[in-house]
Amino acid sequence: MTDTDTPVEARMTLIEHLTELRRRLIISFSAIGVGMVAGWFLYGWTIEQLLNPYCQTLDDAQECSLYVTTPLETFNVKLTVAGYSGLILAMPVILWQLWRFIAPGLYSHEKKYAIPFIGSAVGLFFLGGGLAYWSIPRALEFLQSLGGDNFQEIFAPSEYIGFVVKMIIAFGIGFEFPILLIFLQILGLVSNETLRSGRRYAIVGIVALVAVITPSGDPFTLGVLSVPMYLFYEIAVIFGRVRIRRAARAATETTET
C-alpha cells in the first residue's frame, strides 16, 4: 500500500481532528440557524401542516384548534417550530458535514460512496418523516380510543407540536438504519456473517429501539416503523452478500490475469 492509499485520518494529529470537528460543527449549526430563520417565516404554513393530522381525527362539526393555557405559549411554540424546521431543513448540510468529517479516514476507493451516501440518507430521512406524517392520525385515533367516550381530548400547542415533530424526526432517524449498517460493513466494523446470524436479536432490538425513540409507543406506531426497519436490515444483509461476491469475483479475475 502506498502512502497515497493511506487514509488521511491516519496521518492527522489529535489537534487536527478536533479542529476539523469544530469546523464541521460550526458549519452544521450555521445551517441550522439559517434553517431556523426560514422556519420562522414559514411558520404559518408549517403550523397548518402540523395541525392537519389532528384535524383528520375530528368530525366535521368539531373545531380543529389547540388550546393555549399560558400567555407565552404561542411564542414558545413558534420558537419550537422554527427550531425543528431549522434542523430538518439543514439535514442535507449536516449529513454532508458528517461525511466530510469521516471521509479522511476512508481509502480513496471508499470515498466514491459520498454522493450515494448523502442522497440516500436525505431521501430516506424524508421518506421516514412522510410515513410518520401519514401514521400520526391513526396513532392519535388509537390513543384516543383507549379513553373511551367519557373523555374529551383538548391538546395544548406545546405538547401536540412536540409529539408530531418528535414522531417525524424519530421515523426519519429510524429510516437511516440501512445506511448505518451498510456503512459499517464497508468500513469492516461489522461483518455480513454477523448480521446474518443476528436476525433474531435484531428483531427484538429493533422493536425495543422503536419503543424508545417514538413518543407514543402505541402498537400501531411500533408496527409501522419496526417492519420497514427490519426490511432495511435484510436489505443491508443482501448488500453485504453482493459486495462479498463482487470482491471474490474481482480477486479471481486478478489472479487469472
C-alpha positions in Angstrom: 0.0 0.0 0.0 1.4 3.4 -1.0 1.3 6.5 1.2 -1.4 8.0 -1.1 -3.6 4.9 -0.3 -3.3 5.5 3.4 -6.4 7.3 4.9 -5.7 10.9 5.7 -7.1 10.3 9.2 -4.1 8.0 9.9 -1.8 11.0 9.4 -3.8 13.6 11.3 -2.9 14.6 14.9 -5.4 14.9 17.7 -5.5 18.6 17.4 -6.2 18.4 13.7 -9.0 16.0 14.4 -10.5 18.4 17.0 -10.1 21.4 14.6 -11.8 19.5 11.8 -14.6 18.5 14.2 -15.1 22.1 15.3 -15.2 23.3 11.7 -17.9 20.8 10.8 -19.9 21.6 13.8 -19.8 25.3 13.1 -21.0 24.8 9.6 -23.8 22.5 10.7 -25.0 24.9 13.4 -24.8 27.7 11.0 -27.0 25.8 8.6 -29.5 25.1 11.4 -29.5 28.8 12.2 -30.3 29.7 8.6 -33.0 27.0 8.5 -34.5 28.4 11.7 -34.8 31.9 10.1 -36.6 30.2 7.2 -38.7 28.2 9.6 -39.7 31.4 11.4 -41.1 33.0 8.2 -42.7 29.7 7.1 -44.4 29.3 10.5 -48.0 29.9 9.2 -47.7 27.2 6.5 -45.8 24.8 8.8 -48.3 25.0 11.7 -51.2 24.2 9.2 -49.4 21.1 8.1 -48.7 20.0 11.7 -52.3 20.5 12.6 -53.6 18.5 9.7 -53.1 15.1 11.3 -55.2 16.2 14.3 -57.9 17.7 12.2 -58.3 14.4 10.3 -59.3 12.7 13.6 -62.2 15.2 14.2 -65.7 15.2 13.0 -66.8 17.9 10.6 -68.7 19.6 13.4 -65.7 19.8 15.7 -63.3 22.8 15.6 -59.7 22.0 14.8 -58.0 24.2 17.4 -55.3 23.9 20.1 -55.9 25.5 23.4 -53.4 27.9 24.8 -53.1 27.9 28.6 -50.3 30.4 29.2 -49.6 33.9 27.7 -46.1 32.9 26.3 -47.1 29.5 24.9 -47.8 30.7 21.3 -44.3 32.5 21.3 -42.7 29.3 22.6 -44.4 27.2 20.1 -43.3 29.5 17.3 -39.7 29.2 18.5 -40.0 25.4 18.8 -41.4 25.1 15.3 -38.7 27.3 13.9 -36.0 25.3 15.7 -37.3 21.9 14.4 -37.7 23.4 11.0 -34.1 24.6 11.0 -32.9 21.1 12.0 -34.9 19.4 9.3 -34.1 21.9 6.5 -30.4 21.7 7.5 -30.3 17.9 7.4 -28.6 17.7 3.9 -25.9 20.0 5.1 -25.5 18.1 8.4 -25.1 14.8 6.6 -22.6 16.3 4.2 -20.5 17.6 7.1 -20.7 14.2 8.7 -19.4 12.7 5.6 -16.6 15.3 5.2 -15.5 14.5 8.8 -15.3 10.8 8.4 -14.0 10.9 4.8 -10.3 11.4 5.8 -10.5 8.0 7.5 -11.5 6.3 4.3 -9.4 4.9 1.5 -9.7 6.5 -1.9 -11.9 3.8 -3.4 -14.3 4.2 -0.4 -14.8 7.9 -0.9 -16.8 7.2 -4.1 -19.7 6.5 -1.9 -20.1 10.2 -1.0 -23.0 11.0 -3.3 -24.9 7.7 -2.8 -24.5 8.2 1.0 -25.8 11.7 1.1 -28.5 11.2 -1.5 -29.9 8.0 0.1 -29.6 9.4 3.6 -31.5 12.5 2.8 -34.1 10.6 0.8 -34.7 8.0 3.5 -34.9 10.7 6.2 -37.7 12.5 4.4 -39.3 9.2 3.4 -39.4 8.2 7.1 -40.8 11.6 8.0 -43.5 11.2 5.4 -44.5 7.8 6.8 -44.7 9.3 10.3 -46.9 12.1 9.0 -49.3 9.5 7.4 -49.3 7.4 10.6 -50.0 10.2 13.1 -53.8 10.4 12.6 -54.0 6.7 13.0 -51.9 6.8 16.2 -54.0 9.6 17.6 -57.2 7.7 16.9 -55.8 4.6 18.6 -54.7 6.6 21.6 -58.0 8.5 21.9 -59.9 5.2 21.7 -58.2 3.9 24.8 -60.0 6.5 27.0 -63.5 5.7 25.6 -66.3 8.1 25.1 -66.1 9.7 28.6 -63.1 11.8 27.7 -62.8 14.9 25.5 -59.3 15.5 24.2 -58.1 19.1 24.4 -54.5 19.4 23.2 -52.1 22.2 24.2 -49.9 23.5 21.4 -46.6 22.7 23.1 -47.4 19.0 23.8 -49.1 18.4 20.5 -46.4 20.0 18.3 -43.7 18.3 20.3 -45.5 15.0 19.7 -45.8 15.4 16.0 -42.3 16.7 15.4 -40.7 14.0 17.5 -42.6 11.4 15.6 -41.4 12.8 12.3 -37.8 13.0 13.5 -37.9 9.6 15.1 -39.1 8.0 11.9 -36.6 9.9 9.8 -33.7 8.7 12.1 -35.1 5.2 12.0 -35.0 5.2 8.2 -31.3 5.9 8.4 -30.8 2.3 9.7 -29.8 0.7 6.4 -27.3 3.4 5.7 -25.6 2.8 9.1 -25.5 -1.0 8.6 -24.2 -0.7 5.0 -21.6 1.8 6.0 -20.4 -0.3 9.0 -19.9 -3.2 6.6 -17.9 -1.0 4.1 -15.7 0.1 7.0 -15.2 -3.5 8.1 -16.6 -2.8 11.6 -19.5 -5.3 11.2 -19.3 -8.4 9.1 -22.1 -9.7 6.8 -21.9 -13.0 8.7 -22.6 -11.3 12.0 -25.7 -9.6 10.5 -27.0 -12.9 9.1 -26.6 -14.8 12.3 -28.1 -12.0 14.4 -31.5 -11.8 12.8 -33.4 -13.0 15.9 -31.6 -10.5 18.1 -32.2 -7.8 15.5 -35.9 -8.2 15.6 -36.0 -7.7 19.4 -33.6 -4.9 19.3 -35.5 -3.0 16.5 -38.8 -3.3 18.4 -37.1 -2.1 21.6 -35.4 0.8 19.8 -38.6 1.9 18.2 -40.4 1.8 21.5 -37.8 4.2 22.9 -37.4 6.7 20.1 -41.1 7.1 19.3 -43.1 9.4 21.7 -46.3 7.4 21.6 -45.1 3.8 21.9 -48.5 2.5 20.8 -48.7 -0.8 18.9 -49.7 0.8 15.6 -46.7 3.1 15.6 -44.4 0.2 16.7 -45.5 -1.9 13.8 -45.4 0.9 11.2 -41.8 1.7 12.0 -40.5 -1.7 13.1 -41.5 -3.5 9.9 -39.6 -1.1 7.5 -36.6 -1.1 9.8 -36.4 -4.9 9.7 -36.8 -4.9 5.9 -33.9 -2.4 5.8 -31.9 -4.8 7.9 -32.4 -7.5 5.3 -31.5 -5.1 2.5 -28.2 -4.4 4.3 -27.6 -8.1 4.5 -28.2 -8.5 0.8 -25.9 -5.6 0.1 -23.2 -7.3 2.1 -23.6 -10.5 0.2 -23.4 -8.9 -3.2 -20.4 -6.9 -2.1 -18.6 -10.0 -0.9 -19.3 -11.9 -4.2 -18.1 -9.0 -6.3 -14.9 -8.7 -4.3 -14.3 -12.5 -4.7 -15.0 -12.3 -8.4 -12.6 -9.4 -8.8 -9.9 -11.3 -6.8 -10.4 -14.3 -9.0 -10.1 -12.3 -12.2 -7.0 -10.6 -10.9 -5.4 -13.9 -10.1 -6.2 -15.4 -13.5 -4.7 -12.4 -15.3 
